[in-house]
Amino acid sequence: MVIIAPMEDRHLTPIDRIIAGVDDALRTVNSSPTRAARPNPAAGISDTELTADQKSHAAGLMRVNHAGEIAAQGLYQGHAAVARDPAIEDQMKQAADEELDHLAWCEERLTELGSGPSVLRPIWYTGAFVMGAASGILGDKWSLGFIEETERQVSEHLTGHLDKLPENDARSRAIVTQMRDEEEEHGANANEAGAAKLPRPVRRLMRSVARVMTGTAYRI
């Protein structure tokens, strides 16, 4: 789970903050189950009978979403570790808290579907943390630009999952819908905070990396 640093921790050196991020990483990838601060969007929605193939497909999609939320924790924590502006650091941490709820909701649904998260989640977290910290070192506007583009691509990806999930899987669909709406909000917040538009080659590279992650997490 994410540990929110007290006010005085903002005076830590960048190295200290990265070390704290590593501690967060261990908690994120090893803690099970994750606890959500907010109610699950699927609460009150009855589960429906799914065929074996539908269950397997829905579990694969939710495992991809879970892997994406693991990466989101790494991304936001990496950015927060090197953020120069305390207000932007707070914004990153607030978004990470909401993403942590997404993580918990995905875990719960995976359990209901008789499946589990990707075994490669430490890789997803570490890669995202490094990318987040690296872009953040360039400056807050580029850090915010990276987040805005990430959230835009994630929102598109979640919309695609709504098309792919079984029509009668109302519980998974409720979770994914809530996640998509909040990802769009995070992207809009980054834009309003002064995000710089990333160069096209960077945006294409991000899409390529995302395809590798989603294709792998669906299966393992």
N, C-alpha and C positions, 0 to 999 in steps of 0.2 A: 504494500500500500504506500501511497505518497505521504511523506512526512513534511509538513509545512514548517519552514524554519522560522524561529522567532525574529522579531524586528532587528535585534542586534546582529544577527547572523549576516545581514546584508553587508557588514564590514569585513567579512572574511575575504581572503585572497581568492583569485580565480582557481588556484590549485586546490584550496580547501573546499571550494564549492563543487569542484569536479569530484573530489573524493566523496563528498556528501551525496553526489549523484550516483556514484557507484553503489553506495549503501542502499539508495532508493532502488537501484537496478536489481539488487539481490532480493529485496522485498517484493518487487513487482513480479519477477519471473518465478519465485519460489513460493509465494504465499498462495494458499488454496484452502478454502474458497476466498475470493475477494469479496469484501463487504461493500455494498452500495449505500450511499448516504440518502438516496432518494428511492421511492417505490419503483418497482419494475413496471414498465409500460404495459407488460402483458398481464399484470395482476388483474384478476377478475374476468379474464378471457379464458373460456373453457378450451382445453386441448382437444384436438380432433384426431380421429383415427387416420394414420398415415400408412401407406404401404411401405414395405421394407426399402424399396428403391427411393421413395419420397423421403423417408427418414434419413437415409444415407446421404442423399443430395442436400437436404436441408442442413444436416450436420456439417457437411463439407463447406457449405457457404457460411455457416455461423462460425466455423473454425477459422476461415479466412478473416471474418470480421473480428474475431478475438485476436488473431495475429496482428491485424491492423491497429487494434487498441493497445496491444503491447508496444508496437512501434510508436504509437502516439505518445505513450508515457515517456519513452526514450527521447522522442523529438522535443517535447515540451520541457522535460527536465534538462536536456542538453542545452536548449536555448536559455532557460532560466539560470543555468550555471554560469553563463558568461554575459548575461544581459547587463547593459550599462545603466539603463534607466530603471530605478526601483518600481515605477508604475508599470512598466512593461514586464518586469519580473513578476509582479503580482498578477498581471493579466495571464501570463504563462501558467502560473501555478493554479489559478482559478480554472482555466481551461483543462489542465491536467486532472483536477478533481472531478470535473464532469466526465472526462474520458475514462476515469477510473470507474465511474458508475456504469459506463458502457461495457467496460471489461467484465464487471460483475454480472451484468445482465446476460452477456454472451456466455459466460461460464455456466450460469444457471440453465440457460436453454440447451447448451450442449449436454449437460447432465440429463435433462429431461428427454433428450433424443438418444440417450444411451451411448454418448460419445465423449470425447475429451479434447483439450486444446492441442495445438501443434507442439510437437516435441522440440521444435527448433526455435521456440520463443526466446531463448537467450540470445540467439543470433539476430532475431528481428529487433530486439531491444538495443543491443550493442551497436548495430549498424545505424539505427535511427538516432541514438544518443550522439554518436560521433558526427553524423551529418548535421544534427541540430547545433552542437557546440561549434563545429567548423564554420557554419554559416553565420552563427552569432558573433564569432570573433571578427568577422568582416564589418560588423556594425548592426545596430538594432533594426534599421530599415530593411537590411537584407535578411535578417532573421525573420522579421515579420512577413517579408515577401515570400520566404520559403514556406512559412506556415499558411499564408493565404493560398498559395498554389497547391500545397498538400491537401488542404481542406476542400478545395475545389475539386481536385481529382477524386478524393475520398467520397464526396457527395455524389459525383457521377457514378462511382463504383457501387455505392449503396442503392442508388436508383436502379441500376442494372440488376442488383440482387432482388429487388422487389419484383422485377419482371421474371426472375428465374425461380423464386421460391414457390412451392406448391400453393395454389390458390386457397386451399383450405387450411394452410398452416398459419392461422391467425395470430398465434403467440409470437412466432418468429417475425412475422410481418410488422407487428406492433413495435417490437424492439428496434428493428431496422429503420422504421419510419422515424421514431424518436431520435435515433442516432443521426440520421441524415439531417434532420432539421437543426440539430445542435451543431453539427459539423459546419453547416452553412453559416450559422451564427458566429462560430469561431473565426471563419474566414472573413466575414464582414467586419468583425471587431479588429482583426489584424489590418485590414485595409484602412479602416478609420484611424488606426493608430499610426499610420504613415508607412505602410508596406511599399517596398520598391518592386516593380515588375521584373521578374526573373527573365534572363535571356532565353530565347527559344531553345537552344541546345540543352540548357539545364532542365527546362520543362520536359523535353523529350527524354532525357536521361532518367528523370524521376518516374516517368511512365514506364520505362523499360524495367527499372528496378521493381516497381510495383507489380508488373506482370510476373516477374520471377517469384516474388513472394506469394502472390495469390495462387499461382499455379502449383507451387510446392505445398503451401499450407492447406489447400483443399484436400490433399491426400495424406499428409503426415504432420 
